[in-house]
Structures are given as C-alpha cells and as structure tokens.
C-alpha cells in the first residue's frame, strides 16, 4: 500500500529496501512536473527518461508484475506521448489508467485523432481526458479482446466516429462501461450496441452533457445482455422561486453543463436495474426490458442552466410529469415480480419541484 514515490525514497535508506519499488503492484508516473491537477509545467525530458529506465529495469529484470499503471502526460508534448506508449507496452499491466491533458483553449477546439494500443494483459482501462480538445483515442491491439471494464471520464467530446474507436472495432469481452463528465456534440449522439459490445452487462452514464442548451443530441442503448443501466447528473435545475433571474449563469468558456437530451432510446431485453436521476430528455423511448428488480426515476422542475447572453428557460412540472409517465409506460412490462412480498421499498413522491418513483426488490428471481 506504499505510494510509489515513497517507495523510491525508502530505497535510499536501507539495503533491504533497495529494490522495494520493483515489487509494488501499482506504478504511478506523472510526466508533468506540477502534476495533472495543477497548471501545466515545463518539459522535463530527463525526469521522463529516468522513469523509463526505472520501468525497464523492473520489467526486463524479472521484477514483480505491474497490476496497475497510472500515467499522467500532455498530448501536445510529443516526447511525453512517445514515452507514454512505451510505458504502456512495457508494463503490460492488468489495469491501465491514463490522464491526458493539453493546453486549454476554447471548447470547440480539436487536438486531432490519436490511437492507443492495448497490450495483451489489459483487462481494465480508465481514460481521463481533461479538456474538450482531447479526443477519445482509437483503441486497438491484443488488449481489445481481453478488455472487461472501460471508463471514459472528462470533458472530451464524444464524436460518433471515435466514441468506441471507430472503424467497427468490437470489444468481445467488455462487461462494464462508464461514461462520466463527457460531452455530446451538436447534431450527434452516441450508440451503445451489442454489435460493438456483445457481453455488456453494466452501463453507467454520469454527468454527460451537451455543448449548449440548443444542442440536439441523444443516446441509444441497444444491448441484448445489459442488466443494469444508470443515468444521472449532478447539475440539476434551479428552483423557480429564486428571486434573482440572473442567479444561475454559466461562463461562456465552460459550455458543457446542460443535460437535456433530444432522445434516449433503450432496448435491453435482460435489463433488471434502471435508474434515471435529474437528467431531462425530450423523449425517453423504452422499447424492451427484462424482469426489473430495481427502478428509480427522479425528475426536477425549475430553471435550466444558461449562458449570460441566453434567454432564461424552465422545465415545468407538466414537462416532468409527461416524461415520468413516458418512462414508466415503457418500464411497466418489466414491473412484474412473482410476489409483491419481495418488494422491499416503494416510493412515489411529488412536491412542487420534485417527482420521484422508486421500487427495490429482493433478488429472488431469474433474469
């Protein structure tokens, strides 16, 4: 449990600890001197080269297997990109975590396409993309076939052609997908299908926003084996009773805070868990579900986030009521437990802003 930097320092204290850092299961390299959460630092080629020698000695000298490799680097620094690719291939870690950033400009900038080769041992991949300009990479290599868990986290714009690597890449073993704090482009959307992920069982969508209040973008989930779907956001509407009409402005530079989708389509004949919290869509089309054990739907009326130069818009209670009825109408075929005695919690709540529906059942019946 010793952090990698502390293990390196400890190696200078005792001969018994000289090779302690070569046995740590988790390796963490941050190529930027100031770290990912601080402003971009100056280039430090000797520092990165020292990291390369350390990893080479471990991996080529018979050291313990690297279980988790975390690399933080800047996509607009070529030598850092080159070494990041080398580290990934050399470590061949079971879990790979990449924190990728670049110089911050305007939200509509594009830093171009790039790719990432996954080594054979990769079972889990977490991508943290820290600015809109950094596209999700095209994934390829032997690790694509063994990948079980994938998380895409950050402000990156999920362009349809690169969302899941483009080019018809299939993830035959992928069971769990997390999409967090990403951005949908105007006039587009994302499709999550069994054709690309035939074994997908769990899908978590959190704080996935659109670029502006006028953006028309949707999400389609067409997954035959999906058992759990959770869609949520923390950027809820403001109460209508707020006296200051300008109290909820957004800075123009940070546009991706709107979570109003044009359409969300769900076709998951084995779905058992459905959760929808705070997000709003013009239409939620539930085409098929399995025998549901847990359902939670939560909607809030109020004033929508807006930019300083945009007209204030609100979601009415009637809008939320219409969406709630549409969602429950699609879920109704799956709300059929063999015995209502198994239902542990039932909640239907409505006040002047919030509309909630929740059912939780004991897991005593088949999918």
C-alpha positions in Angstrom: 0.0 0.0 0.0 3.0 2.3 -0.1 2.8 5.1 -2.7 5.4 4.7 -5.5 7.2 7.9 -4.7 7.6 7.0 -1.0 9.0 3.5 -2.0 11.6 5.2 -4.2 12.7 7.3 -1.3 12.7 4.4 1.1 15.1 2.5 -1.2 17.9 5.0 -0.3 17.5 4.3 3.4 18.1 0.6 3.7 19.8 -2.1 1.6 16.9 -4.4 2.4 14.6 -1.9 0.7 16.8 -1.2 -2.2 14.5 -2.9 -4.7 11.3 -2.3 -2.8 9.8 -0.2 -5.6 10.3 -3.1 -8.1 7.8 -5.2 -6.1 4.9 -2.6 -5.8 1.8 -3.8 -7.7 0.8 -0.2 -8.6 3.1 2.1 -10.5 2.3 5.8 -11.0 4.1 8.2 -13.3 3.3 11.9 -13.8 5.4 13.3 -16.6 4.3 16.9 -15.9 6.4 18.2 -13.1 3.5 20.0 -11.5 1.0 17.2 -11.8 -2.3 16.8 -13.6 -4.4 18.8 -11.3 -2.0 21.8 -11.3 -1.2 24.2 -14.2 1.0 22.7 -17.0 4.6 22.6 -16.1 7.8 22.9 -18.2 9.1 20.0 -20.2 11.2 17.6 -18.1 12.8 15.1 -20.5 15.5 13.9 -18.0 12.7 13.2 -15.5 10.7 11.2 -18.0 13.9 9.3 -19.2 14.6 8.4 -15.6 11.1 6.9 -15.3 11.7 4.9 -18.5 15.0 3.4 -17.1 13.2 2.5 -13.8 10.4 0.7 -15.6 12.8 -1.1 -18.0 14.9 -2.4 -15.1 11.8 -3.7 -13.4 10.1 -5.3 -16.4 13.2 -6.7 -18.1 14.9 -7.7 -14.9 12.3 -10.2 -13.7 10.6 -7.9 -11.2 7.0 -8.4 -10.0 4.2 -8.0 -12.4 2.7 -4.5 -12.7 -1.0 -4.7 -11.8 -2.0 -1.0 -12.2 -0.1 1.5 -14.3 -1.2 5.2 -14.0 0.4 7.7 -16.4 -0.3 11.4 -16.5 1.0 13.2 -19.6 0.3 16.0 -22.1 -0.9 15.2 -25.5 0.6 18.3 -27.0 4.1 17.3 -25.9 5.4 14.8 -28.5 8.1 13.2 -26.4 5.7 12.6 -23.5 3.3 10.9 -25.9 6.1 8.7 -27.2 7.2 7.6 -23.7 3.6 7.0 -22.6 3.2 4.5 -25.4 6.4 2.8 -24.5 5.4 2.6 -20.8 2.1 1.0 -21.6 3.6 -1.6 -23.8 6.5 -2.4 -21.4 4.4 -2.7 -18.2 1.6 -4.8 -19.8 -0.5 -4.0 -16.7 -3.8 -5.6 -15.9 -5.3 -2.1 -15.2 -4.3 0.9 -17.2 -5.2 4.5 -16.1 -4.3 7.4 -18.4 -4.7 11.0 -17.5 -4.3 13.1 -20.7 -4.4 16.8 -20.9 -3.3 19.6 -23.3 -3.1 23.4 -23.3 -6.6 24.8 -22.6 -8.2 26.8 -25.3 -11.8 27.3 -26.5 -14.3 24.4 -26.1 -14.7 23.9 -29.8 -11.0 23.3 -30.5 -9.9 19.9 -31.7 -6.4 18.4 -31.0 -6.8 15.7 -33.7 -7.1 12.0 -33.8 -4.9 9.6 -31.9 -4.7 6.0 -31.1 -3.8 3.7 -28.2 -2.5 0.2 -28.4 -3.6 -2.1 -25.6 -1.2 -4.8 -24.5 -2.4 -8.4 -24.1 -2.8 -8.3 -20.3 -5.1 -5.3 -20.2 -8.5 -6.1 -18.5 -9.4 -2.6 -17.2 -8.9 0.8 -18.9 -9.6 4.2 -17.4 -9.2 7.3 -19.6 -9.3 10.7 -18.0 -9.4 13.4 -20.7 -9.0 16.8 -19.2 -10.1 19.2 -21.9 -12.6 19.3 -24.8 -9.8 19.3 -27.5 -8.5 15.9 -26.4 -10.5 13.3 -28.4 -11.1 9.8 -27.1 -8.4 7.6 -28.7 -9.0 4.9 -31.2 -8.3 1.6 -29.3 -6.5 -1.3 -31.0 -4.1 -4.1 -30.2 -4.4 -7.5 -28.5 -5.8 -6.0 -25.3 -9.1 -5.0 -27.0 -10.1 -8.7 -27.0 -9.5 -9.1 -23.2 -10.9 -5.7 -22.0 -13.6 -6.3 -19.4 -14.0 -2.8 -17.9 -13.8 0.6 -19.6 -14.3 4.1 -18.2 -14.1 7.4 -20.1 -14.0 10.4 -17.9 -13.5 14.0 -18.7 -14.7 16.9 -20.8 -13.8 15.2 -24.1 -16.4 15.5 -26.9 -17.7 12.0 -27.8 -17.7 12.3 -31.6 -19.7 9.3 -33.1 -16.7 8.3 -35.3 -14.4 8.0 -32.3 -16.6 7.2 -29.3 -15.7 3.5 -29.3 -12.7 3.6 -31.6 -14.5 3.8 -34.9 -13.7 1.5 -37.7 -16.1 -1.2 -36.5 -13.9 -2.3 -33.6 -15.6 -4.9 -31.4 -15.0 -5.4 -27.7 -16.0 -9.1 -27.3 -15.3 -9.4 -23.6 -16.4 -5.9 -22.3 -18.9 -6.3 -19.4 -18.9 -2.8 -17.8 -18.8 0.7 -19.4 -18.6 4.0 -17.5 -19.1 7.4 -19.4 -18.5 10.3 -17.0 -18.4 14.0 -17.5 -18.1 13.7 -21.3 -19.8 16.0 -23.8 -22.1 15.2 -26.7 -21.6 17.2 -29.9 -24.3 19.3 -31.6 -26.3 17.3 -34.1 -24.8 14.0 -32.9 -25.1 11.4 -30.2 -23.7 8.0 -29.1 -24.9 4.5 -29.8 -24.1 1.6 -27.4 -24.9 -1.6 -29.1 -24.5 -5.3 -28.9 -22.7 -5.2 -32.3 -19.8 -3.5 -30.6 -20.1 -4.9 -27.1 -21.9 -8.2 -27.2 -21.3 -9.1 -23.5 -22.0 -5.6 -22.0 -23.8 -6.1 -18.6 -23.5 -2.8 -16.8 -23.7 0.8 -18.2 -23.2 3.9 -16.0 -23.7 7.4 -17.6 -22.9 10.2 -15.2 -22.9 14.0 -15.9 -22.8 13.5 -19.7 -23.7 16.9 -21.0 -24.4 18.7 -24.3 -22.4 21.7 -25.6 -25.3 24.2 -25.3 -28.9 24.4 -24.4 -29.8 24.3 -28.1 -27.8 21.2 -28.9 -29.8 18.3 -30.2 -28.0 15.1 -29.2 -29.2 11.7 -27.9 -28.1 8.3 -26.5 -29.2 4.9 -27.9 -28.7 1.8 -25.7 -29.4 -1.3 -27.8 -27.7 -4.1 -25.7 -29.1 -7.6 -25.6 -27.2 -8.7 -22.4 -27.4 -5.4 -20.5 -28.6 -6.0 -16.9 -28.0 -2.6 -15.3 -28.5 0.9 -16.6 -27.9 4.1 -14.5 -28.2 7.6 -16.0 -27.7 10.6 -13.6 -26.4 14.1 -13.4 -25.4 16.5 -10.5 -26.3 19.7 -12.4 -30.0 19.8 -11.5 -32.3 22.7 -12.4 -32.6 25.8 -10.2 -35.8 26.3 -8.2 -38.3 28.5 -9.9 -38.7 30.5 -6.7 -35.2 32.0 -6.9 -35.7 35.8 -6.8 -32.7 36.8 -8.8 -33.3 35.9 -12.5 -29.6 36.0 -13.3 -28.5 33.7 -10.4 -27.6 30.7 -12.5 -25.4 31.9 -15.3 -22.6 29.9 -16.8 -19.3 31.2 -18.0 -19.1 31.1 -21.8 -15.9 29.1 -21.8 -17.5 26.2 -19.9 -20.5 25.4 -22.0 -20.9 21.7 -21.4 -23.2 21.7 -18.3 -26.5 21.1 -20.0 -28.0 17.6 -19.6 -31.1 17.9 -21.8 -31.0 15.2 -24.4 -33.2 15.1 -27.6 -33.9 11.4 -27.3 -32.8 8.4 -25.1 -33.6 5.0 -26.6 -33.4 1.8 -24.5 -33.7 -1.7 -25.9 -32.4 -4.2 -23.3 -34.4 -7.4 -23.0 -32.4 -8.6 -20.0 -32.4 -5.3 -18.0 -33.0 -5.7 -14.3 -31.9 -2.4 -12.8 -33.0 1.0 -14.3 -32.0 4.3 -12.7 -32.7 7.8 -14.1 -31.9 10.8 -11.8 -32.1 14.5 -12.6 -31.5 14.3 -16.3 -34.1 15.6 -18.8 -34.8 14.4 -22.3 -37.4 15.5 -24.8 -38.2 11.7 -25.2 -37.2 8.6 -23.4 -38.2 5.6 -25.5 -38.1 2.3 -23.6 -38.6 -0.4 -26.1 -37.9 -3.5 -24.1 -36.7 -4.5 -20.6 -36.3 -7.7 -18.6 -37.9 -8.5 -15.3 -37.0 -5.4 -13.3 -35.8 -5.7 -9.6 -34.9 -2.1 -9.0 -36.3 1.1 -10.6 -35.5 4.7 -9.6 -36.7 7.7 -11.6 -36.2 11.2 -10.3 -37.0 14.5 -12.1 -36.9 18.1 -11.0 -38.7 21.1 -12.4 -37.1 24.5 -12.5 -35.0 27.0 -14.4 -32.3 25.5 -16.7 -28.7 26.5 -16.6 -27.9 29.1 -19.3 -25.1 31.4 -20.5 -25.2 35.1 -19.6 -26.4 36.1 -23.1 -29.2 33.5 -23.4 -32.8 33.7 -22.6 -33.9 32.0 -19.4 -35.8 28.7 -19.9 -37.5 26.4 -17.5 -38.8 22.9 -17.1 -42.4 22.9 -15.9 -43.9 20.3 -13.6 -46.1 19.3 -16.5 -42.9 18.6 -18.6 -41.5 16.4 -15.8 -44.9 14.7 -15.4 -45.1 13.8 -19.1 -41.6 12.4 -19.1 -42.2 10.4 -16.0 -45.3 8.8 -17.5 -43.5 8.0 -20.7 -40.6 6.3 -18.8 -42.9 4.3 -16.6 -45.1 3.3 -19.5 -42.0 1.7 -21.1 -40.9 0.0 -17.9 -44.3 -1.3 -17.0 -43.9 -4.7 -18.8 -40.9 -5.4 -16.6 -42.5 -4.5 -13.3 -44.0 -7.9 -12.6 -42.4 -9.6 -9.6 -43.6 -13.1 -8.9 -44.7 -11.9 -5.5 -45.1 -8.3 -4.3 -44.0 -9.5 -0.9 -40.5 -9.4 -2.3 -40.7 -5.7 -2.8 -38.5 -4.1 -0.1 -39.2 -0.4 -0.8 -41.8 1.5 -2.7 -41.7 5.3 -3.0 -43.9 7.7 -5.1 -43.2 11.3 -4.1 -44.3 14.6 -5.6 -44.0 18.1 -4.4 -43.8 21.5 -6.1 -40.5 20.7 -7.8 -39.6 17.0 -7.5 -41.2 14.0 -9.0 -39.9 10.6 -7.9 -40.7 6.9 -8.3 -38.7 4.1 -6.7 -39.1 0.3 -6.3 -36.5 -2.1 -4.9 -37.0 -5.8 -4.8 -35.2 -8.7 -3.2 -33.0 -10.6 -5.8 -35.0 -13.8 -5.8 -36.0 -14.4 -9.4 -34.3 -15.1 -12.7 -33.3 -12.6 -15.3 
